């Protein structure tokens, strides 16, 4: 493969068409992953009812995906660097499609949980290649337009996922109940696999980091030792072995730290670059991202159960009720990055945490006041307030965390940010057993189910409000302004996709960088 100069020649018309086809393929795959996360939440009560799934099964249907995705994210990016982004992307989308079929045809809850874990692992191969393929396919001057399109796809996925999940479940196509939410991935995945082989150009990194499989095993083992007793403990009566295993997870994480230090010294390619935690703003930002993931993991699952099981709403009504939240997130995120952060810096993120906490408090008050008679329109106010707060946080947070990170570690840092967010999400889903299910009896008479779910929802929201307060305090350790917004300051370099022969220059993306896509 011939290396080009820093000024890329104008592509031939055929090549130009091919790269736009390639962009459509990888963005469709990214959209499929985004939708798959939100589409499942709204169908959870239907899955529980039709499959007789226990509450721990429900948690693992969502947490298993997040855990597998988090554990494989950085390794997936490195596999693309080493073996070719096109090859690993095609393996990922093929495996994701197969796992979706297994989810759709699952014969029992255990098979569904296992298939969701496989789906998350395949997403960890597929998703990190998206921006790497974009960097290898498009010259720097076109990437701004490309990443603008990517941002629109992210927003569309957030809004359309719950509605699509609600419609597919409500329609009960061919008598398949909830199963079409997974089976819809089959034609999309097969088309992506076939067209990807034809239109995506292969690329590799000439100096890719080595794999750290031992690090992946230790991270996964530590999280499993923490999450499994949390999700099963309530059903089993909180046995002693559960506490022992959770305490043992601390030893596994300590072993991970020791191993990663040796790995960094030996070959410079650890799974976790521990030296990054010497940067105060990065360490605080990672804590914010993790705790934020915990809060979101708790909220979205209990919110769905509250509406559909507690209030007895249809899946379609529950899905449509969430639309104001998604719109508020998208609108606030755009304003945050373009208008507010350049002027007010860190205060915008802290205002987001307080705004989200205020929305949670309003929701608690409304749930108490209206009880079982609460209407969808009455939920709009707290959901809009919460969504606005979330939008103020999610868009600029990555920039704030990375702004003081040394340039040579920007890729490792950005990959770690998304990994810990997914891990926090999995932990939050595990904690649902304690903060939601732990407040109600296992065997409730029919008339008592609704009020019990309303009370449990309020209790869970109190925990979410506490999480937002903790995030507000942690944000004081972030820089007052990201380096690129400080007048006269040297800008922090955008996290890079691994270098390729096709793109020797540093990528110039305006996005802050979709960290999960950088290995």
SVG drawing of the C-alpha trace seen along z (x, -y; Angstrom):
<svg xmlns="http://www.w3.org/2000/svg" viewBox="-56 -34 66 57">
<polyline fill="none" stroke="black" stroke-width="0.4" points="0.0,0.0 1.5,-3.3 1.8,-6.1 0.4,-9.4 1.7,-12.9 0.0,-15.2 -2.0,-16.7 -4.2,-13.9 -4.9,-13.8 -8.5,-14.3 -10.2,-10.9 -11.6,-9.4 -15.4,-9.7 -15.7,-5.9 -13.5,-6.0 -15.6,-9.0 -18.8,-7.0 -17.2,-4.0 -16.2,-5.9 -19.6,-7.4 -21.1,-3.9 -18.5,-2.8 -19.6,-5.7 -23.3,-4.8 -22.4,-1.2 -20.4,-1.9 -22.8,-4.6 -25.7,-2.1 -23.8,0.3 -23.2,-2.4 -26.9,-3.3 -27.8,0.4 -25.7,0.6 -27.1,-2.7 -30.7,-1.6 -30.2,1.9 -29.3,0.5 -32.5,-1.7 -34.8,0.6 -34.4,3.3 -35.3,1.3 -38.8,0.5 -39.5,4.2 -38.1,5.5 -41.5,5.9 -42.9,7.8 -39.9,10.1 -40.4,10.7 -44.1,11.5 -43.7,13.8 -40.6,15.7 -41.2,15.8 -37.9,14.1 -36.8,13.3 -35.8,9.8 -32.1,10.9 -32.6,12.1 -34.0,8.7 -30.9,7.0 -28.6,9.3 -30.3,8.9 -29.1,5.2 -26.1,5.4 -24.6,8.4 -24.5,6.4 -22.9,3.4 -20.3,5.6 -19.2,7.5 -19.1,4.3 -17.0,2.5 -14.6,5.4 -13.9,5.8 -14.0,2.1 -10.2,1.3 -9.2,4.8 -11.6,4.5 -9.9,1.3 -6.5,2.9 -7.6,6.0 -8.6,3.6 -5.3,1.9 -3.4,5.2 -5.5,7.3 -7.3,4.7 -10.3,2.5 -12.4,3.8 -11.8,7.4 -12.6,6.9 -15.6,4.7 -17.0,7.5 -16.4,10.1 -18.1,7.8 -21.2,7.0 -21.5,10.7 -21.3,11.8 -23.7,9.0 -26.2,10.2 -25.9,13.9 -26.2,12.9 -29.3,10.8 -30.9,13.9 -30.1,16.0 -31.7,13.3 -34.8,13.3 -35.1,17.0 -34.2,17.5 -36.2,20.4 -35.7,19.3 -34.3,16.4 -30.9,18.0 -30.4,18.3 -31.4,14.7 -28.9,13.5 -26.1,15.5 -27.0,14.2 -27.0,10.6 -23.6,11.1 -22.4,12.4 -24.1,9.4 -22.2,7.0 -18.9,8.7 -19.5,8.5 -20.4,4.8 -17.0,4.3 -15.4,5.6 -17.7,3.6 -18.1,0.2 -14.4,-0.8 -13.8,-0.4 -16.3,-3.0 -14.3,-6.2 -11.0,-4.4 -12.5,-3.5 -13.7,-7.1 -10.2,-8.4 -8.7,-6.0 -11.2,-6.8 -11.8,-10.6 -9.2,-13.4 -9.0,-15.8 -10.9,-18.6 -14.0,-16.4 -14.1,-15.0 -16.0,-17.9 -19.0,-17.2 -18.7,-13.5 -18.7,-13.9 -21.6,-16.2 -23.5,-13.5 -22.3,-11.0 -23.7,-13.4 -27.1,-13.5 -27.1,-9.6 -26.4,-9.5 -29.3,-11.9 -31.6,-10.0 -30.7,-6.7 -31.5,-8.2 -34.9,-9.4 -36.0,-6.5 -34.8,-3.6 -37.6,-3.6 -40.3,-4.4 -39.2,-1.7 -39.0,0.8 -42.4,-0.2 -44.0,0.1 -42.4,3.5 -43.5,4.9 -47.0,3.4 -47.6,4.6 -46.8,8.2 -45.7,9.0 -46.5,12.6 -47.3,13.3 -43.6,12.9 -44.3,10.5 -41.0,8.8 -38.7,10.8 -38.8,8.5 -36.7,5.9 -33.8,8.3 -34.8,9.8 -34.9,6.4 -31.1,6.5 -30.9,9.5 -31.6,7.8 -29.6,4.7 -26.7,6.8 -26.6,9.0 -26.8,6.0 -23.9,4.4 -21.9,7.5 -22.4,8.0 -21.9,4.3 -19.1,3.8 -17.0,6.5 -17.4,4.6 -17.1,0.9 -15.0,0.6 -11.2,0.2 -8.9,2.2 -6.5,0.3 -4.2,1.1 -1.9,-0.7 1.8,-0.3 2.7,-0.5 -0.3,0.9 -0.2,1.6 -0.2,5.3 -3.2,7.0 -3.5,7.3 -5.8,10.3 -4.7,10.9 -5.9,7.4 -9.3,8.1 -9.7,11.3 -8.9,9.5 -11.3,6.6 -14.1,9.0 -13.5,11.3 -13.5,8.4 -16.7,7.0 -18.5,10.4 -17.4,11.0 -19.0,7.6 -22.1,7.8 -23.3,11.4 -23.8,11.3 -25.5,7.9 -28.0,9.2 -28.7,12.6 -28.2,11.7 -31.8,10.6 -33.3,13.7 -31.0,16.0 -31.4,14.2 -28.0,12.4 -25.9,15.5 -22.4,15.1 -20.6,16.3 -22.0,13.2 -20.3,10.8 -17.1,12.9 -17.1,12.8 -17.8,9.1 -14.9,8.5 -12.7,10.7 -13.3,8.5 -11.2,5.8 -8.3,8.3 -8.8,8.9 -8.8,5.2 -5.6,4.8 -4.0,7.6 -5.1,5.8 -3.3,2.6 -0.1,4.5 -0.2,6.4 -0.9,3.3 2.2,1.6 4.4,4.5 2.8,4.6 3.4,0.9 7.1,1.3 7.6,4.5 6.1,3.5 4.2,0.2 0.8,1.6 -1.3,2.1 -5.1,2.3 -5.2,-0.6 -2.6,-3.4 -2.2,-3.9 0.0,-7.0 -3.1,-8.9 -4.5,-8.9 -1.7,-11.2 -3.5,-13.9 -6.0,-15.2 -8.6,-16.3 -8.5,-13.0 -8.8,-10.9 -11.8,-13.1 -13.3,-12.9 -13.1,-9.1 -14.8,-9.1 -17.5,-11.4 -18.0,-9.2 -18.3,-6.1 -20.7,-7.5 -22.8,-9.1 -23.0,-5.6 -24.2,-4.2 -27.0,-6.8 -28.2,-6.2 -28.1,-2.4 -30.3,-2.7 -32.8,-5.2 -33.6,-3.8 -34.4,-0.3 -36.5,-1.3 -38.3,-4.0 -39.4,-1.4 -40.6,1.0 -42.4,-1.8 -44.4,-2.8 -45.2,0.6 -45.5,2.9 -46.3,0.4 -48.7,-1.9 -49.8,0.8 -49.2,-1.3 -48.8,0.2 -45.3,0.4 -46.3,-2.2 -47.4,-4.7 -44.3,-4.2 -42.1,-4.6 -43.9,-7.8 -43.7,-9.2 -39.9,-9.3 -39.8,-11.4 -39.6,-14.7 -36.5,-13.5 -34.7,-12.4 -35.5,-15.7 -34.3,-17.7 -31.0,-15.8 -30.3,-16.5 -31.2,-20.2 -29.2,-20.8 -26.2,-18.9 -26.0,-21.1 -26.3,-24.3 -23.8,-23.1 -20.9,-22.5 -21.5,-25.3 -22.6,-28.2 -22.2,-27.6 -19.0,-25.7 -16.8,-28.1 -18.1,-31.0 -18.7,-29.4 -16.5,-26.3 -16.9,-23.8 -19.9,-25.7 -22.0,-24.3 -21.3,-20.7 -22.0,-21.5 -25.2,-23.3 -26.1,-20.1 -25.7,-17.9 -27.8,-20.3 -30.5,-20.6 -30.7,-16.8 -31.0,-16.5 -33.7,-19.1 -35.6,-17.1 -35.3,-14.0 -36.6,-15.8 -39.6,-17.1 -40.3,-13.5 -40.2,-12.2 -42.7,-14.9 -45.0,-14.1 -44.9,-10.3 -45.8,-11.0 -48.6,-13.5 -50.3,-11.7 -49.5,-8.1 -51.2,-5.6 -53.2,-8.3 -50.2,-10.2 -50.5,-11.0 -47.9,-11.1 -48.2,-14.8 -47.5,-15.3 -44.2,-13.5 -43.1,-15.8 -41.8,-18.5 -39.4,-16.4 -38.3,-14.5 -37.5,-17.7 -35.6,-19.1 -33.6,-15.8 -33.0,-15.6 -31.7,-19.2 -29.3,-18.5 -28.1,-15.3 -27.4,-17.1 -25.4,-19.8 -23.1,-17.0 -22.7,-14.3 -21.6,-16.5 -18.7,-18.5 -17.6,-16.0 -15.1,-14.1 -13.4,-17.3 -13.1,-18.4 -11.6,-15.1 -9.1,-15.0 -8.0,-18.7 -5.0,-18.1 -4.0,-14.7 -0.6,-14.5 -1.0,-14.2 0.7,-10.9 -1.9,-9.3 -5.0,-10.9 -6.1,-7.7 -5.7,-5.5 -7.5,-8.0 -10.5,-8.4 -10.9,-4.6 -10.8,-4.3 -13.5,-7.0 -16.1,-5.0 -15.1,-1.8 -15.7,-3.1 -19.0,-4.6 -20.2,-1.2 -18.8,0.4 -20.6,-2.2 -23.8,-1.4 -23.4,2.3 -22.8,1.5 -25.9,-0.7 -28.0,2.1 -26.6,4.4 -27.6,2.0 -31.2,2.0 -31.6,5.1 -30.8,3.1 -32.3,-0.4 -35.5,0.8 -36.4,4.5 -34.9,4.4 -37.7,2.2 -40.6,4.5 -41.8,7.9 -41.4,10.9 -45.0,12.0 -47.4,9.1 -51.2,9.3 -52.3,7.9 -53.7,4.6 -50.5,3.9 -48.1,4.3 -48.7,0.8 -48.3,-1.2 -45.2,0.9 -43.6,0.1 -44.4,-3.6 -42.7,-3.6 -39.7,-1.7 -39.4,-4.1 -39.3,-7.0 -36.6,-5.3 -34.5,-4.6 -34.8,-8.3 -33.5,-9.4 -30.4,-7.4 -30.1,-9.0 -30.4,-12.4 -27.5,-11.5 -25.5,-10.4 -26.0,-13.8 -24.9,-15.6 -21.8,-13.5 -21.1,-14.2 -21.5,-18.0 -18.8,-17.8 -16.4,-15.6 -16.6,-18.2 -14.7,-20.7 -11.6,-18.8 -12.2,-19.3 -10.4,-22.3 -12.4,-25.5 -12.2,-25.6 -11.0,-22.9 -7.6,-23.8 -8.9,-24.5 -11.3,-27.2 -8.6,-29.1 -7.4,-32.0 -3.8,-31.7 -3.5,-28.2 -2.0,-25.4 -4.9,-23.2 -5.0,-19.6 -4.8,-17.4 -7.8,-15.6 -7.6,-11.9 -6.3,-10.1 -7.5,-7.1 -4.5,-4.8 -2.3,-6.1 -2.6,-4.4 -0.7,-4.7 -3.7,-6.4 -3.9,-9.1 -0.5,-10.0 -1.6,-13.4 -3.2,-13.9 -7.0,-13.8 -8.7,-17.1 -12.1,-16.3 -14.2,-18.9 -16.0,-16.2 -14.0,-15.6 -13.8,-12.6 -15.8,-9.6 -13.6,-7.8 -15.1,-4.4 -14.0,-4.3 -10.3,-4.7 -8.3,-1.7"/>
</svg>
